Amino acid sequence: MLVARVIVVAVLAALSSVYVLAGAPGTALVFAVQCLLTFRSRSLWLVAVQAVLVCWVTLGSGASVVVLGFLAGSLLVTRLWAVAPLVVFGAVVIAYARTGDVPRTLDLAVTTVLMTLIVPGLIRLVQRVDELHGTRPALAAAAVGEERLRIAAELNDGLGRGLAMIIVGVRRAVAAPAGAGEVLGAVVVEARRSLAEARSAAAGYRAMSLGPELTTARGMLEAAGVAVEVRAGHEEPLGPAGALLAAVLREAVTDVVRRGAARTCVIETAEEGGRVLLRVRDDGRRTAEDGDGLADLAAQVRAAGGELTSDLSPQGRYTVRAALPAPEAGGPDRAGLGLASVDVSVWLLAAVLVGFSLKALLLIPPHLLLPAAATLAVIVVMQLRSVTGRHMAALSVMAVLTFAPIPVFGPVWLGVGGFLAGPVLLAFRPWVAWPLAGAVVAATGAVAVRLALPLPESVNVTVSNLVTGLVVYSLLRLAQLARELEAARESLARSAVVEERLRAARDLHDLLGHSLAAILLKCELARRLPPERARAELADVLAMAERAEHDLRAVSGEHRDLSLAAEAEAARATLAAAGVEVTAELAHPPLPPEVETALSAVLREAVTNVLRHSPAARRCSVFTTGEDGLVRLTVRNDGARAVTARRGSSGLGNLTTRLAALGGHLTTGVEDGWFALEARVRASDPAALAGDAHGVGTVARV
């Protein structure tokens, strides 16, 4: 990522600038080669070039032996890593030969080791950030693949075995008409069990997320002419809490639509204090009395350890609030999907902080070593806390420990100012942070002058604090960036798994559920017919069961396009078995596969609704149109009761989600005993609708 590269360049530039300012301009060339080694290539010839430059700068120009740390660090990430300790040892020998002072040599040795650790750490960190950034799609794909395998295993154990038994039973009934009644009885039982299992599995997968219910709620309110605003602030999946909150949301939104007086509605979700919160607020209520649905749900929410309340404000805004315990962060619902790895950024930051602290301790009088070490340890801990976010208390502690001990420890403590400048740059907005960090560095310089240090030493303290502050800031920002990328990668994988579960739930309900319902209906019809007529119905059942096996594979992740014409014919056969006269007129032009598949799923759900919710239906019409790039599918049936459209259902919610993904809408309603469902969706390529009609624009009557 570009941000990581800019930060690494800033760190290397800051480290190199110290030696350039100290009179070794050749260090700028070492810096340039180090950037190439970090970002482009770590070939041995480039390391050899760096070795020549480092020796020239160190031995030929008299620069500090710390520059040898650049070479040692580069060697650590090559197959010549064993040479790095020899380079560091050589730097120590040269330092002692130059100064003859053991404390000064120890200081240079610590700094060289520190540089040796920083360079490979930065190289590994860039690799880590690139890896995290580049493997996000791969991790999401792997997570989806694992989830598909798990779903397939679960469904094949139950539904797959059930479908196989249905097919075997139907074939036995066809082969032996005399004993068909008993065999079909067993098939009906198995079909009913499989249908219940499919619906239960769909509900289970769907319950993991509140997202689809938010989409459904938006669609229902917009269709009713209510301006809706959705603010989702929760993290998926929610597990059992999601199922209860979804039920509360459905009931609250259905109540808004049923009353028909609201003009606006706001839906909010959030996670606060270990609880998931849901708020639904509208302006269409005159009294604060709850309906039966919310009263029933309140008891369920309390049993789950939550609370459900409602109130009417003086301004006439009615609010439903629900709160439930959030899933544990480490629980199965939110298990981390990322790859376990050592956080290189945090270890690198810790190493740098400890190294700087050791340099300071080398100059502390022996009788003050213990309190100085304890104070620096507190500062290091406070620094590491900055990786996880903005901690003003930690920043305040560091500010006090930066300046208060100066009278005790003397001028040597002035170098701690750089430790404070780094976190200050992270804690505030840039227009505040940079002046504050500048003030911290300037304050250390002013204190140095106040302590009567020579001008060169005062300048050195100021520049050192500036460089230390930039290095610490850069390492803190890199550590934060690595963690943010790790969290984003895992969040993307979790989102992909949730989406896969929701897709499986939609397909289970819309595809497999419909097929099993039709099989159940046909088998029950065949049991009541004479053998010669039952044989024809059983042939249809066999075809439906085979289609259901294809549906099961689709649920498990195998892509399958549906045909609207084939679904219309299946709808005719299914409804005819229930005694419903069907009129089908498909007059749509050729459609993109994803649009036709979505409309086919809508038709399946519409037929299921006729069978489940309109038992008195005797007539049903299905027709499609396509004009100006907009495709409409309308399904109408008589025998509808007002309660048909009273509450939302997972089926209609699934359809709303499918159509919303294509920019479409779903509307439903009851008028004069007729239930009407209309799906509207715009083809992805409007030009595709400019051709001839589909060719199925004929009327089929049963």
URHUCOR-V51703 format. One record per helix or strand. SS is the DSSP state (H for helix, E for strand). FROM is the first residue (numbers start at 1). TO is the last residue. If there is no record, write none. Layout:
# URHUCOR-V51703
((SS:FROM:TO) (SS:FROM:TO))
This chain:
# URHUCOR-V51703
((H:2:21) (H:27:39) (H:44:60) (H:65:75) (H:81:99) (H:102:134) (H:136:175) (H:177:206) (H:211:223) (E:227:233) (H:240:259) (E:264:272) (E:275:282) (H:292:303) (E:307:312) (E:318:325) (H:332:334) (H:344:361) (H:366:388) (H:392:403) (H:406:409) (H:411:427) (H:430:450) (H:455:528) (H:531:555) (H:564:577) (E:581:586) (E:589:589) (H:593:613) (E:619:627) (E:630:637) (H:642:645) (H:650:661) (E:665:671) (E:674:682) (H:686:690) (E:693:693) (E:699:701))
